[in-house]
Amino acid sequence: MPLQQRDSFAMAHERQYRLVNGQGEPHPVLDDLYESLESAWNEATSWWSQEIGTSQGPMEIGVEVSTACGGWRTLRHPGR
């Protein structure tokens, strides 16, 4: 694919975000797609504080973003 065509394809790609568990797999409860990093992380922190509690140490949830080629890239690792 020519560089210009590849660049326009990448620019047209709408990023989606998903939450992953401590093993980096799609989260079993919060298995959804989100429009932004902020909305994904807000959902994760809200669920974690309700289900696990804020005093239980690091949050075992991470965030990934979709790539233009159909894969996923980690933005926030679980436990941080």
DONU-536358 format. One line per field, with one value per residue: x, y, z of N, C-alpha, C in turn; residue number from 1. Coordinates in nm, 4 decimals. Layout:
n_c1 <- c(X,...);
n_c2 <- c(Y,...);
n_c3 <- c(Z,...);
ca_c1 <- c(X,...);
ca_c2 <- c(Y,...);
ca_c3 <- c(Z,...);
c_c1 <- c(X,...);
c_c2 <- c(Y,...);
c_c3 <- c(Z,...);
bavo <- c(NUM,...);
***
This chain:
n_c1 <- c(0.0851,0.0661,0.2454,0.1035,-0.1631,-0.1745,-0.1335,-0.3690,-0.5581,-0.4894,-0.5418,-0.8169,-0.9036,-1.0951,-1.0203,-1.0603,-1.1159,-1.0350,-1.0802,-0.8555,-0.7712,-0.5634,-0.3932,-0.3688,-0.5704,-0.8918,-1.1132,-1.3170,-1.5621,-1.5917,-1.6137,-1.6184,-1.6344,-1.4857,-1.5121,-1.3098,-0.9961,-1.0325,-1.3073,-1.3028,-1.1222,-1.2546,-1.4798,-1.3515,-1.2278,-1.4510,-1.5951,-1.4009,-1.3724,-1.6277,-1.6587,-1.4193,-1.2831,-1.1153,-0.8933,-0.7481,-0.4972,-0.2971,-0.4787,-0.5948,-0.6422,-0.6088,-0.5614,-0.6236,-0.5673,-0.7165,-0.5544,-0.4697,-0.4236,-0.5789,-0.5087,-0.4247,-0.2939,-0.1178,-0.1952,-0.2101,-0.0846,-0.2044,-0.2375,-0.1129);
n_c2 <- c(-0.1171,0.2193,0.4891,0.7357,0.6520,0.4647,0.6331,0.7917,0.5957,0.5187,0.7587,0.7710,0.5717,0.4994,0.5154,0.2693,0.1630,-0.0792,-0.2723,-0.4672,-0.7659,-0.8701,-1.0490,-0.9500,-1.0103,-0.9673,-0.8024,-0.9931,-0.9025,-0.6295,-0.6198,-0.4518,-0.1971,0.1217,0.4759,0.6511,0.6889,0.7995,0.7456,0.4665,0.4233,0.5524,0.3875,0.1525,0.2279,0.2971,0.0527,-0.1090,0.0132,-0.0291,-0.3112,-0.4297,-0.2529,0.0374,0.0107,-0.2149,-0.2375,-0.2150,-0.1569,-0.4187,-0.3871,-0.3066,-0.0924,-0.1019,0.0101,0.0232,-0.0570,0.0700,-0.1433,-0.3454,-0.4676,-0.4617,-0.2304,-0.1840,0.0630,0.1249,-0.0635,-0.3455,-0.3235,-0.0840);
n_c3 <- c(0.0000,-0.0899,0.0711,0.1166,0.0880,0.2936,0.5148,0.5046,0.5530,0.8153,0.9466,0.9174,1.0790,1.3555,1.6825,1.9340,2.2662,2.5135,2.8121,3.0064,3.1906,3.4721,3.3455,3.0954,2.9179,2.7536,2.9742,3.1930,3.2974,3.2382,2.9582,2.6974,2.4390,2.4286,2.3740,2.4392,2.6141,2.8648,2.9218,2.9318,3.1445,3.3546,3.3829,3.4629,3.7098,3.8619,3.8709,3.9984,4.2521,4.3567,4.3489,4.4458,4.6155,4.7409,4.9000,4.8406,4.7200,4.4142,4.1103,3.9201,3.6401,3.3020,3.0102,2.6641,2.3265,2.0037,1.6946,1.3676,1.1991,1.2963,1.5345,1.8900,2.1255,2.4236,2.6563,2.9233,3.1727,3.3648,3.7193,3.7814);
ca_c1 <- c(0.0000,0.1476,0.2539,-0.0049,-0.2867,-0.1642,-0.1529,-0.5098,-0.6295,-0.4615,-0.6102,-0.9600,-0.9289,-1.1453,-0.9647,-1.1485,-1.0411,-1.0944,-1.0170,-0.7995,-0.7479,-0.4248,-0.3163,-0.3675,-0.6792,-1.0114,-1.1687,-1.4345,-1.6845,-1.5938,-1.5819,-1.6901,-1.5481,-1.5057,-1.4756,-1.1905,-0.9199,-1.0959,-1.4307,-1.2647,-1.0604,-1.3592,-1.5579,-1.2670,-1.2097,-1.5808,-1.6222,-1.3029,-1.4017,-1.7511,-1.6455,-1.2979,-1.2533,-0.9995,-0.7791,-0.6982,-0.3727,-0.3066,-0.5916,-0.5538,-0.7112,-0.5309,-0.6349,-0.5625,-0.6260,-0.7134,-0.4601,-0.5237,-0.4110,-0.6706,-0.4582,-0.4417,-0.1697,-0.1398,-0.1703,-0.1951,-0.0704,-0.2737,-0.1603,-0.0420);
ca_c2 <- c(0.0000,0.3409,0.5602,0.8325,0.5760,0.4066,0.7421,0.8313,0.4867,0.5285,0.8764,0.7436,0.4711,0.5493,0.4353,0.2169,0.1243,-0.1892,-0.3005,-0.6018,-0.8119,-0.8780,-1.1314,-0.8839,-1.0628,-0.8840,-0.8147,-1.0801,-0.8305,-0.5011,-0.6548,-0.3577,-0.1034,0.2579,0.5800,0.7254,0.6359,0.8495,0.6729,0.3305,0.4250,0.5872,0.2653,0.0597,0.2731,0.2889,-0.0886,-0.1587,0.0638,-0.0927,-0.4565,-0.4720,-0.1567,0.1211,-0.0209,-0.3477,-0.2342,-0.1677,-0.2028,-0.5207,-0.3620,-0.2266,-0.0368,-0.1171,0.0895,-0.0459,-0.0038,0.0775,-0.2730,-0.4416,-0.5228,-0.3837,-0.1850,-0.1525,0.2006,0.1235,-0.2026,-0.3783,-0.3136,0.0440);
ca_c3 <- c(0.0000,-0.0931,0.1981,0.1291,0.1078,0.4268,0.6103,0.5074,0.6191,0.9588,0.9989,0.9173,1.1821,1.4826,1.7914,2.0368,2.3847,2.5886,2.9411,3.0159,3.3270,3.5159,3.2524,2.9659,2.8355,2.7704,3.1094,3.1871,3.3340,3.1687,2.8203,2.6130,2.3683,2.4771,2.2773,2.4809,2.7271,2.9865,2.9518,2.9715,3.2766,3.4516,3.4041,3.5395,3.8489,3.9288,3.8979,4.0946,4.3873,4.4031,4.3617,4.5142,4.7208,4.7107,4.9862,4.8053,4.6442,4.2755,4.0314,3.8222,3.5134,3.2085,2.8968,2.5324,2.2182,1.8757,1.5970,1.2322,1.1315,1.3560,1.6595,2.0127,2.1868,2.5646,2.6990,3.0689,3.2161,3.4894,3.8435,3.7925);
c_c1 <- c(0.0903,0.1386,0.1377,-0.1380,-0.2888,-0.1892,-0.2991,-0.5942,-0.6120,-0.5340,-0.7607,-0.9985,-0.9770,-1.0935,-1.0743,-1.0601,-1.1134,-1.0146,-0.9704,-0.7762,-0.5982,-0.3345,-0.3115,-0.4727,-0.8001,-1.0764,-1.2989,-1.5662,-1.6989,-1.5548,-1.6668,-1.5891,-1.5861,-1.4535,-1.3469,-1.1213,-0.9864,-1.2224,-1.4013,-1.2108,-1.1617,-1.4451,-1.4794,-1.2556,-1.3404,-1.6124,-1.5298,-1.3375,-1.5292,-1.7330,-1.5292,-1.2678,-1.1238,-0.8770,-0.7137,-0.5710,-0.3953,-0.4217,-0.5420,-0.6349,-0.6204,-0.6185,-0.5540,-0.6369,-0.6146,-0.6142,-0.5252,-0.5171,-0.4957,-0.6228,-0.4899,-0.3058,-0.2006,-0.1033,-0.1416,-0.1940,-0.1493,-0.1811,-0.0845,-0.1350);
c_c2 <- c(0.1244,0.4177,0.6571,0.7616,0.5147,0.5129,0.7831,0.7229,0.4957,0.6476,0.8516,0.6428,0.5380,0.4584,0.3918,0.1669,0.0087,-0.2101,-0.4449,-0.6366,-0.8177,-0.9614,-1.0703,-0.9350,-0.9706,-0.9091,-0.8943,-1.0092,-0.7028,-0.5196,-0.5711,-0.2731,0.0373,0.3565,0.6528,0.6539,0.6762,0.7726,0.5290,0.3300,0.4626,0.4659,0.1661,0.1018,0.2670,0.1444,-0.1423,-0.1131,0.0018,-0.2407,-0.5006,-0.3817,-0.0832,0.0858,-0.1549,-0.3465,-0.1892,-0.2330,-0.2977,-0.5094,-0.2743,-0.1770,-0.0585,-0.0292,0.0108,0.0222,-0.0061,-0.0565,-0.3822,-0.5063,-0.4325,-0.3492,-0.1424,-0.0075,0.2078,-0.0218,-0.2255,-0.3650,-0.1853,0.1545);
c_c3 <- c(0.0000,0.0388,0.2178,0.1567,0.2481,0.5335,0.6181,0.5729,0.7707,1.0196,1.0075,1.0262,1.3101,1.5926,1.8869,2.1497,2.4510,2.7156,2.9424,3.1622,3.3573,3.4264,3.1122,2.8689,2.8517,2.9065,3.1048,3.2208,3.2527,3.0220,2.7263,2.5374,2.4120,2.3746,2.3120,2.5959,2.8578,3.0217,2.9943,3.1143,3.3851,3.4845,3.4911,3.6853,3.9272,3.9671,4.0074,4.2364,4.4426,4.4335,4.4499,4.6340,4.6917,4.7937,4.9528,4.7221,4.5017,4.1998,3.9217,3.6940,3.4289,3.0950,2.7693,2.4330,2.0886,1.7821,1.4584,1.1596,1.1967,1.4841,1.7782,2.0687,2.3298,2.5936,2.8485,3.1131,3.3454,3.6097,3.8605,3.8308);
bavo <- c(1,2,3,4,5,6,7,8,9,10,11,12,13,14,15,16,17,18,19,20,21,22,23,24,25,26,27,28,29,30,31,32,33,34,35,36,37,38,39,40,41,42,43,44,45,46,47,48,49,50,51,52,53,54,55,56,57,58,59,60,61,62,63,64,65,66,67,68,69,70,71,72,73,74,75,76,77,78,79,80);
***
